Amino acid sequence: MVPSSVPSAVPPLVPTLSDAELVQRIRAGEPQLFELVMRRYNARLYRTVRSLLRDEAEAEDAMQDAYVHAFTHLDAFRAEARLSTWLTRIALNEALMRLRRRGRFLDLAAPLRDDDEENSAMDEQGSPLPSPEQAAQTGELRVLLEGSVDALPPASRAAFVLRDVEGLSTAEAAECLGISEESVRTRLHRARALLREDLYRRAGSAAGELFPFHAPRCDRVVAAVLARLAR
């Protein structure tokens, strides 16, 4: 049984605990260890959620809701699944629900349409793509790459973030997205094709820096979730 509240004073955490050990101990009466779960997967969940919502503040809010849902339903987690995948699916579902509330119905399992390339950068949430000159002036290749990724079709964007940004395997990305491995490969191929070839070459070493999740944001999300769980 998952404890109903989390103490405000968090004791020192043990970073070497495995996911399975963390879940077991949280269920057994150490809810404060959920902080370690959040810090372990904050970057992945933030990048995954932001890839769909394309809004930093809303991505943080969605993460908080996803963590609260995960904590309160931790008894539903089964050890045969990876905790990281379970959390990612919860976060994706939260992002999809938020899109539905905007009137945008996104089915990640739906086949890609031929017009996805033409329409992806023209919807109501489209992100303007900085020119190479603007990016060079700011010295931020990451700014150019983020704008290009934000302009991808949502399904391809999510696959790109999980595979090329987070470094998940095709099988892991497929499990997170609830689609086949072949669909992941197709969407990743589409994403890479839509990104300019020269940009993709130059961005190879910078992809891991996309949508950075710095310590202040990490602390803010953790503190907000712990405060909500304590109520």
N, CA, C and O of each residue as an XYZ file, in Angstrom:
924
protein
N       0.851     -1.192      0.000
C       0.000      0.000      0.000
C       0.886      1.241      0.000
O       1.784      1.356      0.835
N       0.649      2.170     -0.923
C       1.424      3.401     -0.983
C       0.955      4.343      0.100
O      -0.248      4.572      0.231
N       1.886      4.911      0.900
C       1.494      5.857      1.942
C       0.752      7.039      1.344
O       0.995      7.420      0.199
N      -0.157      7.621      2.124
C      -1.012      8.686      1.603
C      -0.346     10.052      1.629
O      -0.851     10.986      1.005
N       0.776     10.198      2.335
C       1.422     11.498      2.388
C       2.927     11.337      2.356
O       3.467     10.261      2.615
N       3.590     12.439      2.028
C       5.044     12.455      1.955
C       5.570     13.451      2.968
O       5.144     14.605      2.949
N       6.495     13.053      3.870
C       7.016     13.988      4.862
C       7.781     15.117      4.204
O       8.440     14.924      3.182
N       7.689     16.297      4.796
C       8.348     17.458      4.206
C       9.852     17.400      4.393
O      10.598     17.927      3.568
N      10.307     16.770      5.459
C      11.735     16.649      5.692
C      12.220     15.364      5.042
O      11.940     14.265      5.522
N      12.955     15.514      3.938
C      13.401     14.345      3.194
C      14.787     13.942      3.671
O      15.715     14.748      3.598
N      14.954     12.714      4.160
C      16.268     12.257      4.620
C      17.195     12.034      3.439
O      16.740     12.012      2.295
N      18.490     11.867      3.694
C      19.429     11.595      2.603
C      18.984     10.380      1.796
O      18.547      9.372      2.351
N      19.104     10.494      0.483
C      18.656      9.425     -0.387
C      19.829      8.532     -0.787
O      20.989      8.934     -0.701
N      19.515      7.338     -1.215
C      20.524      6.371     -1.616
C      20.481      6.241     -3.132
O      19.626      5.529     -3.658
N      21.383      6.910     -3.849
C      21.294      6.936     -5.311
C      21.558      5.592     -5.970
O      21.242      5.414     -7.146
N      22.135      4.636     -5.234
C      22.455      3.349     -5.840
C      21.277      2.384     -5.857
O      21.385      1.302     -6.434
N      20.172      2.743     -5.247
C      19.010      1.867     -5.247
C      18.493      1.662     -6.667
O      18.418      2.614     -7.443
N      18.140      0.436     -7.008
C      17.551      0.166     -8.310
C      16.105      0.652     -8.312
O      15.536      0.942     -7.259
N      15.522      0.738     -9.499
C      14.118      1.136     -9.593
C      13.224      0.178     -8.807
O      12.309      0.608     -8.106
N      13.492     -1.115     -8.929
C      12.677     -2.111     -8.232
C      12.773     -1.938     -6.719
O      11.777     -2.054     -6.005
N      13.986     -1.660     -6.242
C      14.162     -1.457     -4.799
C      13.453     -0.193     -4.337
O      12.859     -0.165     -3.260
N      13.518      0.856     -5.159
C      12.832      2.097     -4.807
C      11.329      1.870     -4.687
O      10.710      2.283     -3.707
N      10.751      1.217     -5.678
C       9.311      0.965     -5.652
C       8.934      0.131     -4.438
O       7.941      0.416     -3.769
N       9.714     -0.886     -4.156
C       9.420     -1.761     -3.017
C       9.457     -0.983     -1.710
O       8.591     -1.158     -0.853
N      10.461     -0.126     -1.557
C      10.594      0.607     -0.300
C       9.551      1.724     -0.172
O       9.088      2.020      0.929
N       9.187      2.336     -1.289
C       8.124      3.352     -1.241
C       6.817      2.705     -0.826
O       6.097      3.226      0.026
N       6.517      1.574     -1.430
C       5.294      0.853     -1.076
C       5.311      0.397      0.379
O       4.263      0.314      1.020
N       6.503      0.100      0.900
C       6.617     -0.433      2.253
C       6.558      0.651      3.322
O       6.519      0.340      4.513
N       6.552      1.920      2.917
C       6.417      2.969      3.920
C       7.489      4.031      3.900
O       7.660      4.735      4.895
N       8.233      4.179      2.792
C       9.247      5.225      2.675
C       8.919      6.116      1.478
O       9.663      6.138      0.497
N       7.812      6.848      1.555
C       7.388      7.661      0.397
C       8.374      8.749      0.029
O       8.362      9.237     -1.101
N       9.238      9.143      0.972
C      10.212     10.189      0.667
C      11.172      9.762     -0.448
O      11.786     10.609     -1.097
N      11.299      8.457     -0.667
C      12.192      7.979     -1.722
C      11.642      8.263     -3.119
O      12.349      8.086     -4.111
N      10.389      8.702     -3.202
C       9.841      9.067     -4.516
C      10.594     10.246     -5.096
O      10.602     10.443     -6.311
N      11.230     11.035     -4.235
C      12.039     12.148     -4.738
C      13.158     11.631     -5.627
O      13.471     12.244     -6.648
N      13.759     10.519     -5.252
C      14.838      9.956     -6.059
C      14.313      9.485     -7.410
O      14.993      9.625     -8.427
N      13.113      8.932     -7.424
C      12.500      8.534     -8.691
C      12.358      9.758     -9.602
O      12.709      9.702    -10.781
N      11.845     10.860     -9.052
C      11.647     12.062     -9.860
C      12.963     12.602    -10.388
O      13.069     12.943    -11.566
N      13.962     12.681     -9.529
C      15.244     13.226     -9.972
C      15.911     12.311    -11.006
O      16.657     12.781    -11.865
N      15.646     11.044    -10.923
C      16.230     10.091    -11.867
C      15.621     10.235    -13.253
O      16.319     10.054    -14.251
N      14.319     10.562    -13.338
C      13.630     10.558    -14.628
C      13.074     11.923    -15.036
O      12.339     12.015    -16.019
N      13.405     12.961    -14.314
C      12.905     14.293    -14.645
C      13.247     14.714    -16.068
O      12.377     15.186    -16.800
N      14.502     14.549    -16.465
C      14.925     15.023    -17.790
C      14.166     14.298    -18.891
O      13.706     14.927    -19.844
N      14.030     12.968    -18.767
C      13.333     12.219    -19.804
C      11.869     12.641    -19.896
O      11.361     12.875    -20.992
N      11.189     12.741    -18.755
C       9.777     13.087    -18.788
C       9.571     14.501    -19.310
O       8.629     14.760    -20.059
N      10.451     15.415    -18.914
C      10.316     16.791    -19.393
C      10.467     16.851    -20.911
O       9.650     17.468    -21.594
N      11.495     16.221    -21.434
C      11.722     16.259    -22.876
C      10.579     15.583    -23.633
O      10.140     16.068    -24.676
N      10.105     14.462    -23.098
C       9.025     13.733    -23.762
C       7.743     14.561    -23.793
O       7.104     14.685    -24.838
N       7.368     15.129    -22.641
C       6.144     15.918    -22.570
C       6.268     17.194    -23.395
O       5.335     17.578    -24.100
N       7.414     17.844    -23.306
C       7.595     19.087    -24.057
C       7.565     18.828    -25.561
O       7.153     19.699    -26.327
N       7.995     17.643    -25.994
C       7.985     17.340    -27.424
C       6.570     17.378    -27.995
O       6.388     17.632    -29.185
N       5.567     17.125    -27.151
C       4.180     17.193    -27.612
C       3.548     18.549    -27.340
O       2.835     19.078    -28.192
N       3.798     19.119    -26.167
C       3.130     20.363    -25.776
C       3.823     21.607    -26.318
O       3.173     22.628    -26.543
N       5.129     21.533    -26.530
C       5.918     22.660    -27.046
C       5.767     23.920    -26.206
O       5.784     25.033    -26.733
N       5.622     23.744    -24.919
C       5.504     24.867    -23.993
C       6.173     24.459    -22.689
O       5.773     23.476    -22.065
N       7.189     25.209    -22.273
C       7.981     24.811    -21.119
C       7.174     24.815    -19.828
O       7.258     23.873    -19.040
N       6.391     25.869    -19.606
C       5.624     25.965    -18.367
C       4.571     24.856    -18.293
O       4.392     24.231    -17.248
N       3.879     24.619    -19.409
C       2.864     23.573    -19.387
C       3.507     22.196    -19.247
O       2.927     21.298    -18.638
N       4.701     22.028    -19.808
C       5.405     20.753    -19.660
C       5.705     20.475    -18.187
O       5.563     19.342    -17.728
N       6.115     21.496    -17.454
C       6.364     21.323    -16.018
C       5.080     20.938    -15.294
O       5.083     20.035    -14.458
N       3.984     21.621    -15.612
C       2.705     21.304    -14.971
C       2.281     19.869    -15.285
O       1.802     19.147    -14.410
N       2.463     19.468    -16.539
C       2.093     18.109    -16.935
C       2.951     17.082    -16.204
O       2.458     16.027    -15.804
N       4.221     17.387    -16.031
C       5.097     16.478    -15.274
C       4.598     16.303    -13.850
O       4.547     15.187    -13.334
N       4.230     17.413    -13.218
C       3.743     17.330    -11.834
C       2.511     16.437    -11.753
O       2.421     15.576    -10.878
N       1.561     16.642    -12.669
C       0.351     15.827    -12.659
C       0.679     14.356    -12.909
O       0.080     13.469    -12.301
N       1.626     14.103    -13.801
C       2.009     12.728    -14.107
C       2.648     12.068    -12.885
O       2.358     10.910    -12.584
N       3.505     12.791    -12.187
C       4.147     12.227    -10.998
C       3.127     11.954     -9.885
O       3.184     10.919     -9.221
N       2.215     12.875     -9.695
C       1.184     12.667     -8.674
C       0.364     11.431     -9.017
O       0.069     10.615     -8.144
N       0.001     11.295    -10.275
C      -0.758     10.115    -10.708
C       0.059      8.845    -10.476
O      -0.462      7.845     -9.983
N       1.334      8.891    -10.834
C       2.189      7.710    -10.660
C       2.318      7.326     -9.190
O       2.242      6.147     -8.844
N       2.513      8.314     -8.332
C       2.665      8.034     -6.901
C       1.399      7.427     -6.319
O       1.451      6.443     -5.582
N       0.270      8.020     -6.654
C      -0.982      7.546     -6.060
C      -1.444      6.220     -6.659
O      -2.318      5.560     -6.098
N      -0.867      5.826     -7.790
C      -1.227      4.547     -8.413
C      -0.022      3.608     -8.472
O       0.048      2.734     -9.336
N       0.914      3.790     -7.560
C       2.131      2.982     -7.599
C       1.843      1.494     -7.401
O       2.602      0.644     -7.866
N       0.752      1.185     -6.716
C       0.396     -0.223     -6.539
C       0.041     -0.886     -7.863
O       0.072     -2.112     -7.968
N      -0.298     -0.085     -8.880
C      -0.652     -0.645    -10.182
C       0.576     -0.985    -11.015
O       0.470     -1.663    -12.037
N       1.744     -0.513    -10.579
C       2.966     -0.796    -11.332
C       3.345     -2.256    -11.163
O       3.351     -2.780    -10.049
N       3.659     -2.906    -12.264
C       4.066     -4.301    -12.248
C       5.545     -4.410    -12.584
O       6.030     -3.764    -13.514
N       6.254     -5.228    -11.826
C       7.709     -5.302    -11.923
C       8.200     -5.783    -13.280
O       9.351     -5.536    -13.641
N       7.336     -6.475    -14.049
C       7.788     -6.964    -15.349
C       8.008     -5.830    -16.334
O       8.696     -6.014    -17.339
N       7.440     -4.664    -16.069
C       7.658     -3.485    -16.903
C       8.779     -2.642    -16.304
O       9.062     -2.726    -15.108
N       9.410     -1.834    -17.142
C      10.417     -0.907    -16.635
C       9.721      0.303    -16.023
O       8.754      0.814    -16.587
N      10.202      0.757    -14.886
C       9.616      1.927    -14.244
C       9.714      3.139    -15.161
O       8.778      3.936    -15.233
N      10.826      3.285    -15.858
C      11.008      4.421    -16.758
C       9.949      4.431    -17.859
O       9.419      5.485    -18.212
N       9.646      3.246    -18.400
C       8.631      3.157    -19.447
C       7.254      3.465    -18.894
O       6.476      4.176    -19.529
N       6.944      2.942    -17.723
C       5.652      3.182    -17.079
C       5.445      4.666    -16.834
O       4.372      5.200    -17.117
N       6.463      5.336    -16.310
C       6.371      6.766    -16.043
C       6.233      7.552    -17.349
O       5.475      8.519    -17.418
N       6.964      7.136    -18.375
C       6.896      7.842    -19.652
C       5.512      7.725    -20.269
O       4.998      8.693    -20.831
N       4.903      6.546    -20.170
C       3.549      6.370    -20.701
C       2.551      7.257    -19.955
O       1.671      7.855    -20.574
N       2.682      7.344    -18.638
C       1.796      8.205    -17.853
C       1.970      9.665    -18.280
O       0.990     10.391    -18.450
N       3.230     10.089    -18.452
C       3.496     11.469    -18.849
C       2.960     11.755    -20.253
O       2.398     12.824    -20.493
N       3.129     10.813    -21.176
C       2.590     10.983    -22.526
C       1.070     11.100    -22.498
O       0.493     11.935    -23.194
N       0.426     10.263    -21.694
C      -1.035     10.328    -21.592
C      -1.491     11.668    -21.039
O      -2.502     12.214    -21.479
N      -0.750     12.198    -20.077
C      -1.086     13.505    -19.523
C      -0.962     14.579    -20.594
O      -1.824     15.451    -20.702
N       0.099     14.522    -21.382
C       0.278     15.504    -22.455
C      -0.834     15.384    -23.490
O      -1.348     16.395    -23.968
N      -1.206     14.160    -23.836
C      -2.272     13.957    -24.826
C      -3.610     14.474    -24.308
O      -4.392     15.039    -25.072
N      -3.881     14.286    -23.016
C      -5.117     14.816    -22.439
C      -5.141     16.340    -22.512
O      -6.183     16.938    -22.780
N      -3.997     16.960    -22.273
C      -3.935     18.415    -22.344
C      -4.159     18.900    -23.785
O      -4.809     19.923    -24.004
N      -3.626     18.171    -24.748
C      -3.866     18.534    -26.143
C      -5.348     18.401    -26.490
O      -5.899     19.231    -27.214
N      -5.994     17.345    -25.967
C      -7.420     17.168    -26.229
C      -8.225     18.317    -25.651
O      -9.207     18.760    -26.247
N      -7.803     18.802    -24.482
C      -8.522     19.933    -23.892
C      -8.376     21.190    -24.745
O      -9.212     22.090    -24.665
N      -7.338     21.260    -25.549
C      -7.179     22.378    -26.481
C      -7.993     22.159    -27.753
O      -8.056     23.032    -28.619
N      -8.614     20.984    -27.856
C      -9.342     20.663    -29.072
C      -8.485     20.001    -30.116
O      -8.887     19.897    -31.275
N      -7.298     19.546    -29.725
C      -6.393     18.871    -30.654
C      -6.321     17.406    -30.264
O      -5.838     17.076    -29.181
N      -6.790     16.532    -31.126
C      -6.839     15.105    -30.843
C      -5.698     14.421    -31.590
O      -5.714     14.305    -32.816
N      -4.719     13.977    -30.831
C      -3.531     13.369    -31.410
C      -3.492     11.888    -31.051
O      -3.508     11.525    -29.875
N      -3.441     11.052    -32.057
C      -3.319      9.606    -31.866
C      -1.922      9.197    -32.301
O      -1.622      9.147    -33.494
N      -1.065      8.902    -31.322
C       0.315      8.561    -31.640
C       0.414      7.264    -32.431
O       1.416      7.023    -33.105
N      -0.617      6.426    -32.352
C      -0.580      5.150    -33.061
C      -1.119      5.258    -34.481
O      -1.036      4.299    -35.248
N      -1.670      6.412    -34.838
C      -2.240      6.561    -36.183
C      -1.133      6.585    -37.228
O      -0.058      7.128    -36.974
N      -1.381      5.999    -38.411
C      -0.372      6.027    -39.483
C      -0.069      7.459    -39.894
O      -0.929      8.337    -39.830
N       1.166      7.678    -40.316
C       1.543      9.002    -40.788
C       0.834      9.300    -42.105
O       0.667      8.415    -42.944
N       0.418     10.555    -42.280
C      -0.226     10.971    -43.515
C       0.802     11.634    -44.431
O       1.815     12.161    -43.970
N       0.526     11.600    -45.730
C       1.451     12.194    -46.684
C       1.573     13.696    -46.519
O       2.595     14.282    -46.878
N       0.518     14.337    -45.968
C       0.552     15.798    -45.834
C       1.102     16.252    -44.501
O       1.086     17.446    -44.203
N       1.601     15.305    -43.672
C       2.149     15.701    -42.375
C       3.296     16.690    -42.536
O       3.422     17.636    -41.759
N       4.140     16.465    -43.559
C       5.296     17.336    -43.742
C       4.855     18.761    -44.041
O       5.433     19.718    -43.525
N       3.819     18.900    -44.886
C       3.399     20.233    -45.288
C       2.701     20.977    -44.166
O       2.853     22.192    -44.042
N       1.927     20.257    -43.336
C       1.092     20.913    -42.332
C       1.763     21.064    -40.980
O       1.280     21.819    -40.136
N       2.872     20.360    -40.754
C       3.429     20.293    -39.409
C       3.837     21.650    -38.868
O       3.631     21.930    -37.687
N       4.408     22.494    -39.708
C       4.911     23.775    -39.214
C       3.877     24.889    -39.331
O       4.200     26.052    -39.089
N       2.636     24.557    -39.699
C       1.648     25.588    -39.975
C       0.440     25.529    -39.060
O      -0.516     26.279    -39.257
N       0.461     24.621    -38.028
C      -0.691     24.562    -37.145
C      -0.653     25.709    -36.158
O       0.260     26.534    -36.181
N      -1.671     25.754    -35.275
C      -1.800     26.926    -34.409
C      -0.713     27.031    -33.362
O      -0.530     28.090    -32.761
N       0.015     25.946    -33.133
C       1.076     25.973    -32.144
C       2.451     25.987    -32.795
O       3.456     25.739    -32.128
N       2.505     26.277    -34.103
C       3.765     26.201    -34.820
C       4.820     27.116    -34.223
O       4.518     28.211    -33.749
N       6.065     26.649    -34.252
C       7.175     27.436    -33.729
C       7.970     28.008    -34.887
O       8.368     27.256    -35.776
N       8.218     29.317    -34.912
C       9.011     29.896    -35.987
C      10.424     29.334    -35.961
O      11.014     29.161    -34.895
N      10.953     29.054    -37.126
C      12.281     28.465    -37.224
C      13.302     29.570    -37.414
O      13.257     30.269    -38.426
N      14.226     29.753    -36.470
C      15.248     30.787    -36.618
C      16.109     30.502    -37.847
O      16.326     29.345    -38.206
N      16.591     31.549    -38.477
C      17.477     31.361    -39.620
C      18.860     30.961    -39.113
O      19.199     31.230    -37.961
N      19.664     30.319    -39.970
C      21.035     29.993    -39.559
C      21.825     31.225    -39.129
O      22.661     31.163    -38.228
N      21.533     32.377    -39.812
C      22.250     33.594    -39.439
C      21.902     34.032    -38.014
O      22.778     34.442    -37.253
N      20.600     33.942    -37.654
C      20.189     34.309    -36.296
C      20.812     33.376    -35.272
O      21.244     33.803    -34.201
N      20.850     32.112    -35.613
C      21.436     31.156    -34.677
C      22.927     31.421    -34.502
O      23.456     31.330    -33.394
N      23.606     31.751    -35.611
C      25.037     32.021    -35.532
C      25.309     33.261    -34.703
O      26.286     33.319    -33.957
N      24.423     34.269    -34.840
C      24.611     35.506    -34.088
C      24.518     35.260    -32.591
O      25.251     35.880    -31.820
N      23.649     34.386    -32.174
C      23.503     34.106    -30.746
C      24.482     33.048    -30.270
O      24.635     32.828    -29.068
N      25.150     32.390    -31.221
C      26.077     31.339    -30.831
C      25.356     30.118    -30.307
O      25.957     29.301    -29.608
N      24.070     29.971    -30.629
C      23.274     28.877    -30.075
C      22.766     27.974    -31.186
O      21.677     28.194    -31.716
N      23.540     26.967    -31.540
C      23.052     25.971    -32.490
C      21.842     25.250    -31.915
O      20.948     24.836    -32.654
N      21.816     25.103    -30.598
C      20.698     24.417    -29.956
C      19.380     25.130    -30.220
O      18.344     24.482    -30.369
N      19.412     26.483    -30.279
C      18.197     27.251    -30.546
C      17.652     26.882    -31.919
O      16.446     26.690    -32.076
N      18.523     26.783    -32.907
C      18.098     26.423    -34.251
C      17.557     25.002    -34.279
O      16.539     24.735    -34.917
N      18.227     24.100    -33.598
C      17.802     22.706    -33.594
C      16.462     22.541    -32.881
O      15.603     21.794    -33.350
N      16.273     23.226    -31.754
C      14.994     23.133    -31.042
C      13.849     23.643    -31.909
O      12.773     23.046    -31.934
N      14.078     24.745    -32.619
C      13.034     25.269    -33.492
C      12.694     24.294    -34.599
O      11.526     24.132    -34.953
N      13.714     23.639    -35.152
C      13.480     22.671    -36.214
C      12.742     21.445    -35.690
O      11.854     20.921    -36.362
N      13.100     20.989    -34.503
C      12.418     19.833    -33.910
C      10.976     20.185    -33.582
O      10.075     19.377    -33.806
N      10.748     21.380    -33.054
C       9.385     21.793    -32.717
C       8.477     21.841    -33.946
O       7.260     21.709    -33.817
N       9.049     22.027    -35.128
C       8.258     22.115    -36.346
C       7.913     20.745    -36.931
O       7.156     20.666    -37.899
N       8.452     19.672    -36.366
C       8.155     18.330    -36.867
C       6.715     17.942    -36.557
O       6.132     18.477    -35.614
N       6.122     17.023    -37.326
C       4.811     16.471    -36.963
C       4.907     15.827    -35.587
O       5.941     15.239    -35.269
N       3.868     15.915    -34.760
C       3.953     15.432    -33.376
C       4.428     13.991    -33.237
O       5.279     13.708    -32.395
N       3.898     13.077    -34.043
C       4.275     11.670    -33.905
C       5.754     11.464    -34.221
O       6.444     10.715    -33.528
N       6.234     12.127    -35.262
C       7.648     12.021    -35.609
C       8.515     12.712    -34.557
O       9.611     12.251    -34.239
N       8.008     13.824    -34.025
C       8.755     14.568    -33.010
C       8.947     13.738    -31.753
O      10.039     13.719    -31.184
N       7.897     13.049    -31.312
C       8.009     12.227    -30.108
C       8.996     11.086    -30.317
O       9.790     10.778    -29.429
N       8.947     10.461    -31.488
C       9.878      9.366    -31.775
C      11.311      9.878    -31.816
O      12.221      9.219    -31.312
N      11.517     11.050    -32.414
C      12.857     11.633    -32.490
C      13.408     11.934    -31.101
O      14.568     11.639    -30.812
N      12.579     12.520    -30.243
C      13.048     12.875    -28.899
C      13.421     11.631    -28.108
O      14.462     11.603    -27.451
N      12.582     10.601    -28.164
C      12.884      9.386    -27.399
C      14.112      8.668    -27.937
O      14.928      8.177    -27.157
N      14.256      8.598    -29.261
C      15.358      7.838    -29.841
C      16.650      8.651    -29.905
O      17.685      8.210    -29.404
N      16.597      9.833    -30.517
C      17.836     10.560    -30.783
C      18.246     11.507    -29.663
O      19.429     11.810    -29.512
N      17.281     11.979    -28.878
C      17.610     12.877    -27.773
C      17.833     12.085    -26.487
O      18.853     12.257    -25.820
N      16.893     11.229    -26.143
C      17.003     10.442    -24.917
C      17.839      9.179    -25.095
O      18.279      8.590    -24.107
N      18.061      8.757    -26.323
C      18.906      7.609    -26.567
C      18.271      6.264    -26.289
O      18.981      5.281    -26.077
N      16.932      6.196    -26.286
C      16.266      4.915    -26.074
C      16.453      4.024    -27.297
O      16.662      4.513    -28.407
N      16.377      2.730    -27.086
C      16.397      1.801    -28.203
C      15.067      1.874    -28.939
O      14.097      2.439    -28.434
N      15.030      1.301    -30.133
C      13.779      1.280    -30.890
C      12.696      0.543    -30.118
O      11.541      0.967    -30.099
N      13.072     -0.561    -29.480
C      12.100     -1.342    -28.707
C      11.573     -0.539    -27.527
O      10.376     -0.573    -27.241
N      12.451      0.182    -26.839
C      12.017      0.984    -25.688
C      11.102      2.118    -26.130
O      10.087      2.386    -25.487
N      11.455      2.784    -27.224
C      10.616      3.878    -27.724
C       9.244      3.348    -28.148
O       8.221      3.986    -27.900
N       9.232      2.191    -28.782
C       7.965      1.600    -29.205
C       7.088      1.284    -28.003
O       5.875      1.493    -28.039
N       7.707      0.777    -26.932
C       6.949      0.452    -25.725
C       6.380      1.719    -25.091
O       5.235      1.729    -24.639
N       7.171      2.773    -25.057
C       6.706      4.034    -24.474
C       5.549      4.625    -25.277
O       4.576      5.116    -24.704
N       5.659      4.575    -26.592
C       4.660      5.207    -27.458
C       3.470      4.306    -27.744
O       2.452      4.766    -28.260
N       3.591      3.018    -27.413
C       2.497      2.097    -27.660
C       2.306      1.776    -29.131
O       1.184      1.544    -29.581
N       3.407      1.764    -29.884
C       3.351      1.460    -31.311
C       4.385      0.388    -31.629
O       5.163     -0.005    -30.759
N       4.395     -0.083    -32.867
C       5.344     -1.123    -33.263
C       6.735     -0.530    -33.479
O       6.891      0.676    -33.672
N       7.736     -1.403    -33.443
C       9.099     -0.943    -33.701
C       9.226     -0.415    -35.119
O       9.958      0.546    -35.355
N       8.528     -1.025    -36.068
C       8.572     -0.559    -37.443
C       8.001      0.852    -37.556
O       8.507      1.670    -38.325
N       6.941      1.140    -36.784
C       6.379      2.488    -36.792
C       7.367      3.497    -36.225
O       7.462      4.621    -36.717
N       8.101      3.097    -35.192
C       9.126      3.985    -34.640
C      10.176      4.276    -35.697
O      10.581      5.426    -35.869
N      10.617      3.257    -36.400
C      11.637      3.451    -37.437
C      11.126      4.386    -38.534
O      11.853      5.263    -39.000
N       9.884      4.194    -38.936
C       9.302      5.035    -39.978
C       9.240      6.489    -39.536
O       9.580      7.393    -40.299
N       8.805      6.711    -38.299
C       8.666      8.084    -37.804
C      10.022      8.740    -37.590
O      10.192      9.935    -37.831
N      10.979      7.947    -37.137
C      12.317      8.489    -36.956
C      12.926      8.853    -38.305
O      13.587      9.884    -38.435
N      12.705      8.017    -39.299
C      13.197      8.321    -40.646
C      12.559      9.603    -41.161
O      13.240     10.441    -41.752
N      11.261      9.762    -40.945
C      10.565     10.978    -41.383
C      11.125     12.207    -40.661
O      11.337     13.253    -41.275
N      11.358     12.073    -39.370
C      11.884     13.211    -38.606
C      13.251     13.623    -39.111
O      13.524     14.809    -39.296
N      14.103     12.645    -39.332
C      15.453     12.963    -39.803
C      15.434     13.574    -41.197
O      16.240     14.448    -41.516
N      14.497     13.098    -42.032
C      14.407     13.645    -43.384
C      13.940     15.090    -43.367
O      14.368     15.899    -44.190
N      13.053     15.413    -42.418
C      12.521     16.774    -42.352
C      13.543     17.768    -41.793
O      13.506     18.958    -42.104
N      14.432     17.267    -40.982
C      15.494     18.147    -40.492
C      16.542     18.305    -41.596
O      16.959     17.317    -42.201
N      16.944     19.477    -41.845
C      17.932     19.691    -42.897
C      19.169     18.840    -42.651
O      19.624     18.714    -41.514
N      19.712     18.259    -43.708
C      20.816     17.322    -43.570
C      22.029     17.983    -42.923
O      22.686     17.376    -42.077
N      22.325     19.189    -43.302
C      23.485     19.844    -42.706
C      23.258     20.138    -41.239
O      24.182     20.042    -40.431
N      21.991     20.508    -40.879
C      21.676     20.770    -39.480
C      21.810     19.491    -38.674
O      22.360     19.503    -37.573
N      21.319     18.405    -39.205
C      21.380     17.141    -38.479
C      22.826     16.728    -38.238
O      23.151     16.248    -37.152
N      23.714     16.905    -39.239
C      25.123     16.549    -39.055
C      25.745     17.372    -37.939
O      26.417     16.837    -37.058
N      25.509     18.700    -37.987
C      26.119     19.571    -36.989
C      25.522     19.360    -35.600
O      26.172     19.626    -34.589
N      24.268     18.875    -35.560
C      23.568     18.753    -34.278
C      23.853     17.436    -33.574
O      23.365     17.226    -32.464
N      24.620     16.551    -34.175
C      24.845     15.245    -33.573
C      25.301     15.308    -32.132
O      24.755     14.613    -31.275
N      26.296     16.134    -31.856
C      26.808     16.206    -30.490
C      25.955     17.094    -29.593
O      26.084     17.046    -28.370
N      25.074     17.916    -30.201
C      24.264     18.852    -29.409
C      22.894     18.298    -29.057
O      22.189     18.888    -28.238
N      22.494     17.162    -29.663
C      21.142     16.654    -29.446
C      20.870     16.363    -27.983
O      19.752     16.562    -27.509
N      21.874     15.895    -27.265
C      21.685     15.595    -25.850
C      21.451     16.811    -24.985
O      21.076     16.681    -23.819
N      21.671     18.026    -25.554
C      21.466     19.269    -24.800
C      20.111     19.907    -25.099
O      19.814     20.997    -24.611
N      19.278     19.220    -25.912
C      17.965     19.780    -26.238
C      17.101     19.955    -24.987
O      17.104     19.102    -24.100
N      16.371     21.049    -24.923
C      15.426     21.312    -23.845
C      16.063     20.997    -22.480
O      15.579     20.112    -21.775
N      17.119     21.689    -22.104
C      17.855     21.338    -20.886
C      16.975     21.417    -19.645
O      16.118     22.291    -19.513
N      17.215     20.478    -18.750
C      16.461     20.425    -17.493
C      17.432     20.758    -16.370
O      18.011     19.865    -15.751
N      17.607     22.059    -16.110
C      18.604     22.511    -15.152
C      18.150     22.278    -13.718
O      16.974     22.024    -13.457
N      19.099     22.369    -12.797
C      18.831     22.081    -11.386
C      17.684     22.905    -10.805
O      16.859     22.341    -10.086
N      17.584     24.227    -11.078
C      16.461     24.988    -10.500
C      15.109     24.440    -10.929
O      14.195     24.347    -10.109
N      14.962     24.071    -12.213
C      13.697     23.511    -12.669
C      13.452     22.158    -12.012
O      12.331     21.853    -11.605
N      14.507     21.345    -11.909
C      14.399     20.038    -11.258
C      13.912     20.208     -9.822
O      12.989     19.520     -9.386
N      14.544     21.134     -9.087
C      14.152     21.365     -7.692
C      12.727     21.891     -7.603
O      11.990     21.528     -6.686
N      12.325     22.754     -8.558
C      10.993     23.338     -8.529
C       9.921     22.269     -8.738
O       8.910     22.253     -8.036
N      10.144     21.377     -9.705
C       9.173     20.317     -9.966
C       9.081     19.370     -8.781
O       7.987     19.009     -8.348
N      10.258     18.962     -8.249
C      10.268     18.044     -7.097
C       9.530     18.660     -5.913
O       8.693     18.004     -5.293
N       9.838     19.924     -5.595
C       9.219     20.590     -4.445
C       7.703     20.703     -4.622
O       6.944     20.499     -3.675
N       7.270     21.030     -5.845
C       5.843     21.187     -6.084
C       5.102     19.873     -5.953
O       4.010     19.824     -5.387
N       5.698     18.795     -6.480
C       5.045     17.494     -6.365
C       4.990     17.039     -4.925
O       3.955     16.553     -4.470
N       6.104     17.189     -4.184
C       6.125     16.769     -2.776
C       5.106     17.543     -1.958
O       4.454     16.982     -1.078
N       4.967     18.850     -2.251
C       3.989     19.655     -1.529
C       2.567     19.178     -1.811
O       1.734     19.129     -0.907
N       2.293     18.826     -3.065
C       0.957     18.344     -3.414
C       0.671     16.983     -2.787
O      -0.447     16.720     -2.343
N       1.677     16.126     -2.753
C       1.487     14.802     -2.177
C       1.290     14.864     -0.663
O       0.623     14.008     -0.083
N       1.873     15.880     -0.028
C       1.769     16.011      1.422
C       0.408     16.502      1.875
O       0.044     16.366      3.043
N      -0.367     17.096      0.909
C      -1.681     17.641      1.274
C      -2.704     16.535      1.464
O      -3.863     16.813      1.774
